[in-house]
């Protein structure tokens, strides 16, 4: 049985100008996630626990199943150049999920503290301002139009469970799981159902083409004071069609991402219509 669930989110586009250039790495979301958490913790500790961490106490109904739940944000940095240059403007997309949207109008002091002294080159940026996108209301059973053939391209590595090669059934099951848990924790939704019905439904998807290659991502964990290698994958699929039940899941992924590290921009994908 597939459990229906709903969710809403709002994206804020934060703008900064580079004042001190340097090397920052290709996938910058991890660094900006660290700055987001650091600013929250220093300026408003209660918001840090509300917006940044979701650690579960042993008394929580899920406390024995998981130590930490999903977090109500996604940070995505479209620019993937390894260096930033003086005068360059950067756009950082911060998506607030569910109840976290209530803080959207209060966060400018947090944003002003971000972007200073980051990366091994100690890059500095200056805050310019924020643009706010409309709230998106999403439901897992909403009929949504989509044209085919549909190509799904991963723009940042998808860090799969155990580093396994991506499969279509894993894409669908992981998407349903991620969206279901976000709904449960931040939109008062029901607990997600079993993954198997979603895997079975994914078996009906006609795949025209697909190609993936390993793309390990190295990041430095300030908390653990060491480098970590995430076993990610880059690649694409082209689908001739999708079951209607899967369409809402796929349409949510370009914003919310998939897999480990989705909160800081891993597993970001792009949808396009055309031949393989």
Protein Blocks (a to p, Z undefined) as FASTA:
>chain_A
ZZdddddddddddddddfbgcdebjblmlmmmmmmmmmmmmmommlmmmmmpccdcfklm
klmmpmbdcdfbdcddfblcfbdcehiacddddddehjllmmmmmmmmmmmmgoiagajk
opacddfbdcddddddddfkbccddddddddddfbdcddehhiacdfklmmmmmmmmmmm
mmmmmnopacdddfklmmmmmmmpccfbdcddddddddddfklopacdddddddddddfb
dcfklmmmmmmmmmnogaehklnopaiacddeddZZ
